[in-house]
Amino acid sequence: MADFDAQIRDSQAEVAKAQARITEITSRIEAARSTLDAGGTGIDIETATLADVARQTDLMNANIAELIMGLDDVTAGFSKDFDGMRSKTGVESLIGIFSKSRSEAMRQERLRTASIDDKLQDLIAKSDVIVTLLQGQLDLLNAQKARVETNLTATLDEREGAVAALEAVRAEISGMDPKIIELENRISAEQDAAARTRLETELAALNTRYNALVQDEQVQLSRSQTLERYIEKGKTWVDSLQNQAATQMVLINKLQTDTRQRVVLYDALSSSLKTAQQQDVAHRINEIGVKTDQEAQTAMAAIGAATNDKMADMLEAHEGHMVFARKILEQKAKADERFARRFAAIVEKHDKNRYGV
């Protein structure tokens, strides 16, 4: 499974890249927030950058999805390995023609040295490595989302205040228009120079205030628009993080369910092999017992009784194993359905072997 180890390392590298870019985006959003607090108007969060991060995370998830499909393929191969262990090899069958005991000894030695356990444990360990990788990514996504949401909450409150201030300025400007028009009409009708001068001074003061309000309106409008852009970018990023987190949870759920199913598979097949082996031993002891004295027959009876007790225990426990196994299979079917729906294109390529097409 050297290639599989290399795939895991590649996935770890992809996750590291994705995490670096995700953290960078959140940091830029926070930096933009600091710029706003300092009175700046620049929002250095480009849509292209968000799209680039989305592409990176899609690549990472596709890579991990391929790993999960590979784990399924390897698991399917275990059943074939166990089937081969139940029966004799061609060499063992050939030797059995001349020496049944030698043939059985070879089979028992093969079973004893079989590496199925190690292979399955290695597979489960690799599943755990990928789950850890995904859980770390999920934790990062949730942490980044919390950071951005905190900023957004404060910014939404600030924009609400900015909009209220803008509306107040506009209301004051609208209220000044009738006064200015009235003064201009009075000035045009006034014949007394002193009175006219006073009215013109009053008009000049109103115009100064009006111009100041118009300038303030522009500032408030610009700030409201800047806050609006910041909020839009922040919401887009939060949605992206939320979607990424949902994908991670689908992958984690499938992997964890698959791992439980692999444990059940191993226990069932291992028990089956042990049962077959115990039956072989019991038969050989019985054959030997026919040719031995009474003392050996007594020992044989004890062994036979113990074997029967063990078999009875295993048969009684079988129902519980089957109920648990069916439950795991039901969970796996649901996890597989969610996985296939989320990664339909990857599953299709895997099933049809259409890579690079």
Secondary structure, 3 states (H helix, E strand, C coil): CHHHHHHHHHHHHHHHHHHHHHHHHHHHHHHHHHHHHCCCCCCCCCHHHHHHHHHHHHHHHHHHHHHHHHHHHHHHHHHHHHHHHHCCCHHHHHHHHHCHHHHHHHHHHHHHHCCHHHHHHHHHHHHHHHHHHHHHHHHHHHHHHHHHHHHHHHHHHHHHHHHHHHHHHHHHHHHHHHHHHHHHHHHHHCCCHHHHHHHHHHHHHHHHHHHHHHHHHHHHHHHHHHHHHHHHHHHHHHHHHHHHHHHHHHHHHHHHHHHHHHHHHHHHHHHHHHHHHHHHHHHHHHHHHHCCCHHHHHHHHHHHHHHHHHHHHHHHHHHHHHHHHHHHHHHHHHHHHHHHHHCHHHHHHHHHCCCCC
